[in-house]
Amino acid sequence: MAKKLKDYYDLECAKLWAEKLLSVHKKFDSKGFIIFLKKNLEDNEFLGRQDVFVEAFEIHLGVDYSKNINTFSKLLGPKLDKSEGMFTEGWWLWPVGRYVEKHGLQNVPTSLDFIYELTQRFTGEFAIRPLISADPKKTMKIIEKWSRDKSVHVRRLSSEGLRTRLPWATKSFAALEEFALFKKILTNLKDDPDKFVQKSVGNNINDLFKDHPDKAWEIIREWESDHPSKHTLWIIKHGKRSLRKKEDKKIIGRSK
């Protein structure tokens, strides 16, 4: 039987985190941390377990957000140099991303710097969304720079974090409040050679067709008018997949 995603964040994960935190925080109450998680993890589903880890961080590391981020930064380890490995190597970092998602507005510059580093080991797509919602223009100006970064993971985040229908996240249209910046970011990525990024941009367009098809068409028609590369054409095709399914259903319905 395949292991459920939630089951990775269990007592063994709690012990892993306790060991890592103790290695950089000599006075850390690792036993109390493990006892708390053992008592509260079992009855929760996936996101509930992430929140239990966050609560454990809050109780056992204290309320100083910037200090805690500094502690987490010491644990990140080496950057991923390829698009693979985010979930196979960085899976244990999900709770710290959840922590930033919940508390990141306490110190936005620190959060942005940390998310930039985090996403090169795991992902920052959930952590960045509250920052976008709070200040779309300021945050997206930084994301626009990220869309030109040498790291494939940073470039992917610059698309993935803007999605209106990101899985496991609340639907958000905050990024569309700055549509010119939104379009520029995706346009910066439309010729990206890495499939990891291309899929994210295509998914972004696919989401947009479900909520604001006029904006999706605006982006696609602009790209199609500018000698699109094979990468751009693949992204457009991937971005239109739900639209095609919808049109196919209409054709089937008319033929009955």
Rosetta silent file (secondary structure, phi, psi, omega in degrees, C-alpha in Angstrom):
SEQUENCE: MAKKLKDYYDLECAKLWAEKLLSVHKKFDSKGFIIFLKKNLEDNEFLGRQDVFVEAFEIHLGVDYSKNINTFSKLLGPKLDKSEGMFTEGWWLWPVGRYVEKHGLQNVPTSLDFIYELTQRFTGEFAIRPLISADPKKTMKIIEKWSRDKSVHVRRLSSEGLRTRLPWATKSFAALEEFALFKKILTNLKDDPDKFVQKSVGNNINDLFKDHPDKAWEIIREWESDHPSKHTLWIIKHGKRSLRKKEDKKIIGRSK
SCORE:     score description
SCORE:     0.000 S_00000001
   1 L     0.000  128.421 -177.339    0.000    0.000    0.000 S_00000001
   2 L   -65.041  141.900  179.760    1.413    3.359   -1.057 S_00000001
   3 L   -74.098  130.771  177.569    2.381    5.713    1.741 S_00000001
   4 L   -73.776  152.015 -178.417    0.113    8.761    2.030 S_00000001
   5 H   -56.484  -41.743 -177.860    1.739   12.182    1.900 S_00000001
   6 H   -60.372  -29.048 -173.976    0.610   13.007    5.443 S_00000001
   7 H   -72.873  -10.931  174.535    2.394    9.915    6.753 S_00000001
   8 H   -73.909  -23.905 -176.869    5.815   11.370    5.976 S_00000001
   9 L  -101.420   71.223 -172.332    5.170   13.973    8.675 S_00000001
  10 L  -120.753 -160.669 -178.510    5.054   11.540   11.556 S_00000001
  11 H   -64.226  -35.423  178.282    6.983   10.801   14.741 S_00000001
  12 H   -64.857  -38.020  176.161   10.123    9.950   12.754 S_00000001
  13 H   -65.845  -38.336  177.293    9.920   13.364   11.084 S_00000001
  14 H   -60.426  -42.992  179.650    9.487   14.915   14.536 S_00000001
  15 H   -67.066  -38.037  177.379   12.666   13.183   15.716 S_00000001
  16 H   -60.877  -46.549  179.315   14.506   14.332   12.581 S_00000001
  17 H   -64.699  -41.160  179.754   13.489   17.927   13.238 S_00000001
  18 H   -60.441  -42.634  179.876   14.402   17.650   16.931 S_00000001
  19 H   -64.662  -44.173 -179.265   17.870   16.390   16.018 S_00000001
  20 H   -65.706  -44.927 -179.609   18.429   19.141   13.468 S_00000001
  21 H   -65.356  -38.304  178.874   17.219   21.918   15.773 S_00000001
  22 H   -65.103  -29.333 -178.292   19.325   20.651   18.648 S_00000001
  23 H   -68.661  -22.575 -179.390   22.405   20.732   16.388 S_00000001
  24 H  -117.464   -4.255 -176.613   22.132   24.528   16.015 S_00000001
  25 L  -139.655   87.478 -169.033   20.297   25.406   19.244 S_00000001
  26 L   -61.048  -24.791 -179.361   22.048   23.707   22.177 S_00000001
  27 L   -95.582    8.676 -178.123   19.353   24.637   24.721 S_00000001
  28 L   -65.004  132.802  179.852   16.519   23.369   22.522 S_00000001
  29 L   -82.613   79.084 -175.991   14.039   21.147   24.387 S_00000001
  30 H   -65.798  -36.036  179.898   14.115   18.295   21.905 S_00000001
  31 H   -66.195  -44.695  178.678   12.325   15.874   24.250 S_00000001
  32 H   -64.130  -37.373  177.838    9.451   18.289   24.864 S_00000001
  33 H   -60.577  -48.582 -179.622    9.251   18.977   21.134 S_00000001
  34 H   -65.410  -42.849 -179.869    8.936   15.274   20.317 S_00000001
  35 H   -60.310  -43.757  179.359    6.411   14.649   23.117 S_00000001
  36 H   -60.374  -46.960 -177.955    4.215   17.505   21.867 S_00000001
  37 H   -67.748  -39.752  178.800    4.257   16.217   18.290 S_00000001
  38 H   -60.084  -37.253 -177.799    3.671   12.606   19.339 S_00000001
  39 H   -73.952  -28.875 -168.920    0.602   13.710   21.257 S_00000001
  40 H  -114.929  -13.834 -175.284   -0.897   15.872   18.491 S_00000001
  41 L   -73.229  -43.981 -163.844    0.102   14.561   15.057 S_00000001
  42 L   -53.935  -42.069 -173.075   -1.821   11.313   14.750 S_00000001
  43 L   -85.939    9.428 -177.283   -5.392   12.597   14.424 S_00000001
  44 L  -108.990  150.568  172.767   -4.589   15.180   11.744 S_00000001
  45 L   -83.932 -167.825 -169.916   -4.587   15.072    7.974 S_00000001
  46 H   -56.432  -60.822 -177.554   -1.792   16.536    5.845 S_00000001
  47 H   -66.092  -33.211  176.424   -2.188   20.303    6.380 S_00000001
  48 H   -60.565  -38.394  178.192   -3.264   19.706    9.956 S_00000001
  49 H   -67.979  -38.043  176.019    0.040   17.953   10.592 S_00000001
  50 H   -59.964  -40.793 -179.130    1.933   20.870    9.077 S_00000001
  51 H   -68.518  -31.753  176.357    0.114   23.166   11.491 S_00000001
  52 H   -66.903  -40.489  175.588    1.006   20.948   14.442 S_00000001
  53 H   -61.820  -42.426  178.276    4.674   21.253   13.476 S_00000001
  54 H   -59.550  -44.509  179.725    4.251   25.032   13.265 S_00000001
  55 H   -62.687  -37.192  177.529    2.706   25.066   16.732 S_00000001
  56 H   -64.326  -40.500  175.845    5.619   23.004   18.016 S_00000001
  57 H   -61.146  -45.222 -178.345    8.041   25.564   16.558 S_00000001
  58 H   -59.830  -43.373 -177.148    6.078   28.380   18.206 S_00000001
  59 H   -71.956  -43.173 -169.279    6.116   26.698   21.620 S_00000001
  60 H   -99.377  -12.629  174.938    9.675   25.426   21.655 S_00000001
  61 H  -106.533  -19.414 -179.657   11.536   28.101   19.680 S_00000001
  62 L    97.577 -176.291 -170.847    9.662   31.131   20.989 S_00000001
  63 L   -99.243    0.118 -179.350    7.962   34.092   19.338 S_00000001
  64 L   -78.893   96.128 -174.518   10.979   35.881   17.843 S_00000001
  65 H   -58.349  -50.969 -176.584   10.262   35.313   14.154 S_00000001
  66 H   -61.586  -39.369  177.518   13.513   36.737   12.789 S_00000001
  67 H   -64.439  -41.281 -179.964   15.573   34.728   15.258 S_00000001
  68 H   -66.475  -38.301  177.920   13.704   31.547   14.319 S_00000001
  69 H   -63.905  -37.962  176.491   14.251   32.184   10.606 S_00000001
  70 H   -61.765  -39.363  177.040   17.954   32.549   11.314 S_00000001
  71 H   -63.926  -47.199 -179.795   17.835   29.164   13.049 S_00000001
  72 H   -62.252  -36.234 -178.399   16.013   27.551   10.111 S_00000001
  73 H   -60.181  -33.150 -179.481   18.489   29.091    7.660 S_00000001
  74 L   -70.516  -15.168 -174.806   21.314   27.161    9.320 S_00000001
  75 L  -100.929   -7.090 -169.452   19.516   23.884    8.591 S_00000001
  76 L   -62.233  -36.134 -179.636   18.720   24.291    4.895 S_00000001
  77 L    80.417 -171.733 -175.727   21.738   22.427    3.543 S_00000001
  78 L   -67.651  151.157  177.460   23.071   22.526   -0.037 S_00000001
  79 L   -73.426  150.269  173.749   21.082   23.985   -2.906 S_00000001
  80 L   -77.384  127.558 -178.745   19.548   21.703   -5.519 S_00000001
  81 L   -96.207   -1.523  176.369   21.487   22.152   -8.752 S_00000001
  82 L  -131.553  167.861 -178.580   18.872   20.413  -10.903 S_00000001
  83 L   -68.964  -23.916  179.111   15.078   20.619  -11.171 S_00000001
  84 L   -79.052  157.787  170.368   14.754   17.165   -9.545 S_00000001
  85 L   107.697   -8.853 -176.485   15.004   16.542   -5.822 S_00000001
  86 H   -58.893  -48.705 -176.344   12.579   19.038   -4.306 S_00000001
  87 H   -90.629  -27.285 -179.573   10.288   16.409   -2.792 S_00000001
  88 H   -78.010  -31.241 -178.200   12.736   13.516   -2.556 S_00000001
  89 H  -108.630  -33.870 -174.390   15.412   15.497   -0.699 S_00000001
  90 L  -103.579   10.144 -174.847   13.685   18.563    0.721 S_00000001
  91 H   -53.287  -36.031 -174.661   10.357   17.029    1.804 S_00000001
  92 H   -67.851  -14.031 -178.233   11.159   17.533    5.527 S_00000001
  93 H   -83.782   -4.904 -178.431   11.231   21.327    5.019 S_00000001
  94 H   -54.024  -44.637 -178.931    7.480   21.603    4.354 S_00000001
  95 H   -59.789  -33.581 -179.678    6.689   22.556    7.997 S_00000001
  96 H   -73.784  -31.494  172.896    9.113   25.480    7.924 S_00000001
  97 H   -63.800  -39.201  177.230    7.500   26.751    4.713 S_00000001
  98 H   -65.120  -37.158  177.910    4.171   26.557    6.525 S_00000001
  99 H   -61.778  -44.823  179.151    5.683   28.511    9.422 S_00000001
 100 H   -67.465  -38.115  177.116    6.730   31.314    7.042 S_00000001
 101 H   -56.893  -39.189 -176.171    3.323   31.203    5.359 S_00000001
 102 H   -84.416  -28.640 -171.696    1.673   31.885    8.723 S_00000001
 103 H  -122.254   -0.412 -171.839    4.157   34.374   10.194 S_00000001
 104 H   -59.648  -25.892 -178.802    6.063   35.876    7.271 S_00000001
 105 H   -71.590  -10.071  177.453    4.367   39.268    7.409 S_00000001
 106 H   -66.147  -29.970  178.780    6.110   39.945   10.726 S_00000001
 107 L  -152.911   88.162 -172.158    9.304   40.718    8.802 S_00000001
 108 H   -62.791  -47.497  179.121    8.773   40.846    5.046 S_00000001
 109 H   -57.544  -43.436  177.786   12.381   41.483    3.917 S_00000001
 110 H   -62.778  -41.270 -179.824   13.623   38.588    6.060 S_00000001
 111 H   -63.435  -44.278 -179.423   10.815   36.367    4.747 S_00000001
 112 H   -63.854  -43.194  177.592   11.584   37.157    1.113 S_00000001
 113 H   -61.617  -41.012 -178.953   15.271   36.447    1.581 S_00000001
 114 H   -69.690  -42.161  179.055   14.460   33.163    3.313 S_00000001
 115 H   -60.311  -39.547  177.571   11.901   32.101    0.696 S_00000001
 116 H   -58.218  -40.940  178.715   14.504   32.734   -2.006 S_00000001
 117 H   -76.327  -43.455 -178.961   16.837   30.318   -0.224 S_00000001
 118 H   -57.325  -44.794 -173.776   14.139   27.827    0.799 S_00000001
 119 L   -67.117  -13.809  176.703   12.814   27.359   -2.722 S_00000001
 120 L   -88.496    2.037  174.004   16.254   26.211   -3.867 S_00000001
 121 L  -122.824  -36.984  179.633   15.931   23.248   -1.477 S_00000001
 122 L  -134.764 -103.015  174.865   12.182   22.634   -1.309 S_00000001
 123 L  -158.770  148.721  177.713    9.550   25.162   -2.384 S_00000001
 124 L  -119.460   15.329 -172.504    8.368   28.593   -1.309 S_00000001
 125 L   -64.387  -29.542  178.192    5.197   28.738   -3.401 S_00000001
 126 L   -85.206  -38.985 -177.907    2.878   28.680   -0.373 S_00000001
 127 L   -64.237  -30.597 -175.496    5.005   30.929    1.831 S_00000001
 128 L   -77.972  -22.123 -170.354    5.106   33.703   -0.777 S_00000001
 129 H   -64.940  -41.958  176.281    1.336   34.017   -1.254 S_00000001
 130 H   -62.242  -31.466  179.067    0.477   36.015    1.910 S_00000001
 131 H   -70.146  -37.497  175.970    3.247   38.466    0.988 S_00000001
 132 H   -64.807  -45.310 -179.121    1.761   38.909   -2.494 S_00000001
 133 H   -61.827  -37.850 -177.328   -1.702   39.451   -1.031 S_00000001
 134 H   -72.045  -35.354 -177.855   -0.405   42.049    1.432 S_00000001
 135 L  -154.406   78.839 -174.847    1.504   44.097   -1.160 S_00000001
 136 H   -55.280  -46.427 -174.898    1.166   42.790   -4.731 S_00000001
 137 H   -64.362  -51.094 -177.211    3.196   45.512   -6.450 S_00000001
 138 H   -62.800  -44.340 -177.988    6.190   45.518   -4.110 S_00000001
 139 H   -68.547  -40.753 -176.824    6.369   41.735   -3.859 S_00000001
 140 H   -73.246  -23.367  172.371    5.910   41.125   -7.573 S_00000001
 141 H   -64.198  -37.034  176.017    8.683   43.568   -8.466 S_00000001
 142 H   -71.114  -41.939  179.146   10.986   41.266   -6.530 S_00000001
 143 H   -62.800  -34.069  177.929    9.419   38.194   -8.129 S_00000001
 144 H   -61.054  -38.322  175.692   10.025   39.747  -11.555 S_00000001
 145 H   -66.298  -39.203  178.905   13.750   39.757  -10.757 S_00000001
 146 H   -62.976  -31.660 -178.577   13.449   36.145   -9.608 S_00000001
 147 L   -66.421   -9.832  177.458   11.929   35.199  -12.971 S_00000001
 148 L  -112.884   15.527 -176.732   15.357   35.982  -14.488 S_00000001
 149 L   -74.776  155.697  179.055   17.352   34.092  -11.856 S_00000001
 150 L   -73.794  -22.122 -179.805   19.935   31.449  -12.759 S_00000001
 151 L   -80.964  127.168  178.430   18.259   28.915  -10.419 S_00000001
 152 H   -62.453  -31.417 -178.644   15.541   26.843  -12.067 S_00000001
 153 H   -72.477  -36.161  177.063   13.785   26.581   -8.686 S_00000001
 154 H   -69.119  -41.679  178.510   13.657   30.353   -8.224 S_00000001
 155 H   -63.552  -42.187  178.865   12.336   30.811  -11.765 S_00000001
 156 H   -62.060  -44.315  179.742    9.658   28.172  -11.182 S_00000001
 157 H   -57.978  -36.609 -177.226    8.602   29.838   -7.926 S_00000001
 158 H   -64.456  -21.164  171.708    8.158   33.146   -9.725 S_00000001
 159 H   -94.307  -49.346 -171.202    5.365   31.494  -11.717 S_00000001
 160 H   -61.425  -38.727 -178.784    4.021   28.918   -9.257 S_00000001
 161 L   -67.475  -18.178 -177.505    3.481   31.406   -6.430 S_00000001
 162 L   -92.111   -7.540 -174.777    1.274   33.569   -8.658 S_00000001
 163 L   -59.799  138.993  178.830   -1.197   30.842   -9.658 S_00000001
 164 L   -73.136  -27.677 -174.927   -4.832   31.633   -8.891 S_00000001
 165 L  -125.156   48.482  179.868   -5.609   27.970   -8.149 S_00000001
 166 L   -62.319  125.787  178.849   -2.447   26.613   -6.570 S_00000001
 167 L   -56.776  142.458 -179.539   -3.192   23.116   -5.160 S_00000001
 168 L    69.750    8.998  179.116   -3.350   22.976   -1.334 S_00000001
 169 L  -126.047  156.449  175.637   -3.648   26.759   -1.222 S_00000001
 170 L   -68.678  138.787  178.038   -6.598   29.140   -0.975 S_00000001
 171 L   -57.535  135.316 -177.098   -7.631   30.554   -4.339 S_00000001
 172 L  -141.969  134.339  177.169   -6.067   33.997   -4.754 S_00000001
 173 L  -111.583   13.271 -175.474   -6.387   36.749   -7.356 S_00000001
 174 H   -58.103  -40.103 -177.574   -3.983   39.144   -5.611 S_00000001
 175 H   -63.076  -28.978 -177.784   -1.346   38.789   -8.332 S_00000001
 176 H   -74.993  -11.441  175.266   -3.847   39.905  -10.975 S_00000001
 177 H   -65.358  -22.545  175.572   -4.168   43.272   -9.237 S_00000001
 178 H  -119.989   66.081 -170.216   -0.848   44.032  -10.923 S_00000001
 179 H   -64.407  -34.383  178.578   -1.614   42.360  -14.233 S_00000001
 180 H   -60.512  -41.695  177.341    1.118   44.174  -16.188 S_00000001
 181 H   -69.257  -41.248  177.718    3.707   42.767  -13.767 S_00000001
 182 H   -56.077  -49.551 -178.915    2.012   39.362  -13.799 S_00000001
 183 H   -64.680  -39.168  179.646    2.204   39.243  -17.601 S_00000001
 184 H   -63.271  -41.674  179.826    5.822   40.432  -17.617 S_00000001
 185 H   -61.539  -48.896  179.552    6.850   37.697  -15.200 S_00000001
 186 H   -65.759  -35.415  178.521    5.239   34.943  -17.276 S_00000001
 187 H   -66.057  -36.531  175.320    6.641   36.475  -20.463 S_00000001
 188 H   -60.118  -25.899 -174.550   10.133   36.348  -18.950 S_00000001
 189 H  -100.855   -5.510 -170.311    9.571   32.601  -18.516 S_00000001
 190 L   -66.538  -19.198  178.315    7.872   31.737  -21.806 S_00000001
 191 L  -111.986   16.912 -178.857   11.127   30.586  -23.433 S_00000001
 192 L   -61.179  132.060 -176.551   12.566   28.866  -20.384 S_00000001
 193 L   -76.818  -13.454 -175.431   14.368   25.691  -21.510 S_00000001
 194 L   -91.801  126.306 -178.608   13.516   23.709  -18.366 S_00000001
 195 H   -59.829  -30.767  178.721   10.316   21.651  -18.441 S_00000001
 196 H   -57.550  -42.054  178.320    9.932   22.181  -14.681 S_00000001
 197 H   -76.529  -43.222 -178.685    9.385   25.897  -15.329 S_00000001
 198 H   -56.978  -42.858  179.854    7.389   25.380  -18.522 S_00000001
 199 H   -62.041  -40.569 -179.950    4.848   23.193  -16.695 S_00000001
 200 H   -64.438  -44.249  179.468    4.361   25.842  -14.024 S_00000001
 201 H   -64.607  -42.535  177.071    3.777   28.600  -16.573 S_00000001
 202 H   -61.543  -41.674  177.241    1.373   26.359  -18.499 S_00000001
 203 H   -64.282  -36.044  178.016   -0.496   25.551  -15.284 S_00000001
 204 H   -61.801  -46.208  178.714   -0.638   29.254  -14.515 S_00000001
 205 H   -65.586  -40.602  178.737   -2.275   29.962  -17.886 S_00000001
 206 H   -60.256  -43.312  175.230   -4.609   26.983  -17.431 S_00000001
 207 H   -59.729  -43.360 -175.824   -5.750   28.405  -14.074 S_00000001
 208 H   -63.754  -35.673  177.990   -6.234   31.797  -15.666 S_00000001
 209 H   -63.019  -30.175 -178.970   -8.529   30.366  -18.347 S_00000001
 210 H   -75.920  -28.744 -173.352  -10.823   29.072  -15.587 S_00000001
 211 H  -111.605  -38.860 -178.802  -11.104   32.412  -13.804 S_00000001
 212 L  -141.211   71.593 -175.802  -10.188   35.202  -16.248 S_00000001
 213 H   -58.198  -30.167  178.439  -10.112   33.810  -19.809 S_00000001
 214 H   -62.168  -38.743  178.802   -9.835   37.320  -21.267 S_00000001
 215 H   -71.827  -36.954  177.246   -6.515   37.810  -19.476 S_00000001
 216 H   -62.371  -45.300  179.212   -5.296   34.361  -20.541 S_00000001
 217 H   -64.225  -37.456  178.674   -6.094   35.172  -24.169 S_00000001
 218 H   -59.045  -44.266  179.717   -4.338   38.541  -23.884 S_00000001
 219 H   -66.744  -48.301 -175.831   -1.119   36.833  -22.814 S_00000001
 220 H   -64.254  -44.308 -178.995   -1.323   34.035  -25.377 S_00000001
 221 H   -64.461  -34.677  176.391   -2.147   36.281  -28.337 S_00000001
 222 H   -65.733  -42.822  178.987    0.759   38.550  -27.456 S_00000001
 223 H   -66.777  -41.590 -177.209    3.113   35.558  -27.347 S_00000001
 224 H   -66.760  -24.752 -178.622    1.742   34.069  -30.580 S_00000001
 225 L   -83.948   -1.418 -172.745    2.310   37.340  -32.424 S_00000001
 226 L  -121.286   48.888  177.050    6.012   37.385  -31.526 S_00000001
 227 L    47.270   66.014 -174.057    7.485   34.380  -33.371 S_00000001
 228 L   -61.500  139.533  176.709    6.928   31.889  -30.530 S_00000001
 229 L   -77.652  173.299  178.392    9.658   29.366  -29.783 S_00000001
 230 H   -64.506  -30.840  178.259    9.003   25.651  -29.382 S_00000001
 231 H   -68.390  -42.765  178.753    9.059   26.183  -25.611 S_00000001
 232 H   -63.949  -42.625 -179.622    6.433   28.911  -25.816 S_00000001
 233 H   -63.148  -37.640  177.998    4.229   26.790  -28.084 S_00000001
 234 H   -65.495  -43.604  179.182    4.426   23.892  -25.609 S_00000001
 235 H   -60.925  -43.851  179.956    3.461   26.207  -22.729 S_00000001
 236 H   -61.525  -45.102  179.597    0.510   27.577  -24.713 S_00000001
 237 H   -61.933  -44.437  179.186   -0.705   24.060  -25.530 S_00000001
 238 H   -64.406  -37.222 -179.381   -0.346   22.996  -21.890 S_00000001
 239 H   -71.839  -20.397 -178.217   -2.134   26.149  -20.761 S_00000001
 240 L   -95.276    3.854 -168.933   -5.102   25.507  -23.062 S_00000001
 241 H   -62.993  -40.737  178.838   -5.765   21.923  -21.963 S_00000001
 242 H   -69.559  -34.395  176.786   -8.813   22.659  -19.785 S_00000001
 243 H   -62.878  -41.327  178.401  -10.162   24.946  -22.476 S_00000001
 244 H   -64.412  -42.321  179.202   -9.873   22.111  -25.008 S_00000001
 245 H   -61.448  -40.423  179.691  -11.665   19.700  -22.675 S_00000001
 246 H   -64.406  -41.979  178.921  -14.471   22.228  -22.232 S_00000001
 247 H   -68.086  -37.581  178.253  -14.803   22.667  -25.999 S_00000001
 248 H   -62.851  -39.800  178.501  -14.750   18.887  -26.536 S_00000001
 249 H   -63.655  -38.416  178.540  -17.638   18.473  -24.079 S_00000001
 250 H   -64.100  -41.475  179.794  -19.647   21.080  -25.983 S_00000001
 251 H   -64.761  -43.873  178.057  -19.047   19.238  -29.259 S_00000001
 252 H   -61.863  -41.624 -179.735  -20.083   15.912  -27.683 S_00000001
 253 H   -63.196  -40.066  179.385  -23.170   17.554  -26.209 S_00000001
 254 H   -70.445  -27.437 -176.095  -24.248   18.971  -29.574 S_00000001
 255 H   -81.055  -13.225 -178.752  -23.722   15.624  -31.306 S_00000001
 256 L   -77.958    0.000    0.000  -26.121   13.753  -29.012 S_00000001
